[in-house]
Amino acid sequence: MLWHQNCKNMMRANQWKKWMALALVAPALGTGLEAKPEKKEPFDRAWVPQPVFEKEPGYVELYWTAWQQAYDHVAHKEGIAQTPYMDEAFSDSHVWIWDTCFMVLFCKYSPEKFPGVETLNNFYEPLHSDKYAGGTFPLGIRHPDNPPLFAWAEHGNYLFTGDDDHAKTLLTETKYLQKHHHWFNQLEYGWQLQTQEGPSAEVTLEPKKLGYKWTGCSSGMDNTSRNRDGLWVDAIAQQGLSALAIQRMAERLGEKEIAAKWQAKYESVKQMVNDYYWDEEDGIYYDISEDGKTFHKVKTPASFWPMLAEMCSPEQAQRMVKHITDPNTFGGERPWATVARDHPSFVAPDGAYWRGGIWLPTAYMGTKALEKYGFHKEADEAAENLLAHMYRTYKAVEPHTIWECYSPTRDYPVVRRNGHIVRKDFCGWSALGPISMFIENVMGFHTVDAKEKRIEWRLHQEQKHGLKNFKFGETVADILYDGAGRVTVQSNTAFELVINGENHQIKPGKQSLKAMPKQGN
């Protein structure tokens, strides 16, 4: 039996597909969308940022393919909390928490047409309200103990949209983010969520004194070689990350009491992670035994969740970054293998799913972790290597598409041990590479803050490149480097553009700036 099909229980892959027009309406949580009973309008490139990238136009081709495939997965189902919603490209009848949280992080580039953050309401209401009590929710939630990433996804979306009303609703009215953090700590092994689609998979998370026991399917790393009997570093780090995201959203909203409470929770988790999960000998975070006395030394990208949660000291971060620059672990021409290449559980040639296969969610997470500590050069180089791998595979393999996961040794999708290739048209979270990592790392627009009206751009590409129709908050801008030392900006509003650390005050209209690419951090 296939690993993913085992974990997801042979989901009905083609239960229904209805194309609906998207119309803006009053939201359940901020800015919502509602489907109307007519044919869905064709994808329009004017909805999203429009990239220019002279160095490799193929990346632009892959970018448009990702958006089209993602739009093909804007789905509709009657009677659910949020419709239309983002389908994860696996099953029409079920949704997955961690797939959806990662999809939010490319949907933010076109929130009017891609209901990423709105889709989270299809988890919030069944799990944390009484609206669907008694198993009445008509959409299955397969693994309710998937990674607790709601707050991280919401915070990322909030930075890009500046939507105070939505953030305030979450933190002071529904309190869904706080509820999920507490709920994750109180889950009972074997519990199932009841829906019209049947029960969810049984919860395998087990909260313990020093962290959480977990399993591959629930953690999202289905057939990982990590030790089931240990405490998993990603679970505890993700809970810390959630506390940090809640604190930062509350701080921006002026909710000082909420911010202080969640800062204290974060600091407590951070201390525990560093006391027990950091291995000074190897310079990396590991899973541990339940008593906290033994490291389970399997290097996977899960070790980078504490770094993303800003739990590292500068010295620890310096040691962590060496693992992504080392081709024997996670680095090289095809970076972010899901188990270190020098570990006995690494499966050649294609990684056997989570035994080395390259997955976009963990690659994106690890890349953002490097950025947190200023390792932009290493993050951007790994991102471009990964995007090049995706593009070469796109051109070499038929059908020419975007895949569920990628081989760590050749330009090919993962081939499972039964000989079957993984799923095609997987946008889905695989769109993170051609969309988010292309914009944020390959082109270098790594930080956008809509509320502060600021873009931070690591201009490091030599040839002509940039974005047209780049929307964040109320701003719509064209930002282009001409390949000869000049940046042209046209914007409908004023904002701050930071290019390689130098601040430029952009005014409404068109203006030109002098700037040169930078190769270091």
Protein Blocks (a to p, Z undefined) as FASTA:
>chain_A
ZZklmmnoopafklbccdddddddddfbhpacdddddddddddfklpccdddfklmmlmm
mmmmmmmmmmmmmccdehiabdcdddehlafkbccfklmmmmmmmmmmmmmlmcfklmmm
mmmmmmmccklgghlafbdcfblmbccfklmmmmmmmmmnopaklmmmmmmmnommmmmm
mmmmmccehiacddfkopadddfbdcdfklccddfklnopamacbdfkbccfklmmmmmm
mmmmmmmmmmmnopaklmmmmmmmmmmmmmmmmmmmpcfknopacdddfkopaccddddf
klmmmmmnopacfklmmmmmmmmmpmklmgcjbghiabdfkbfklccfklnojnopacfk
lmmmmmmmmmmnopamlmmmmmmmmmmmmmmmmmmpccddddfbdcfkbccddddfkopa
cdehiecjklmmmmmmmmmmmnopabccfklopaddddfbfbdcddehiaehjbccdddd
ehnopacdddfbdcdddeehiacdddehjddddddddfbZZ
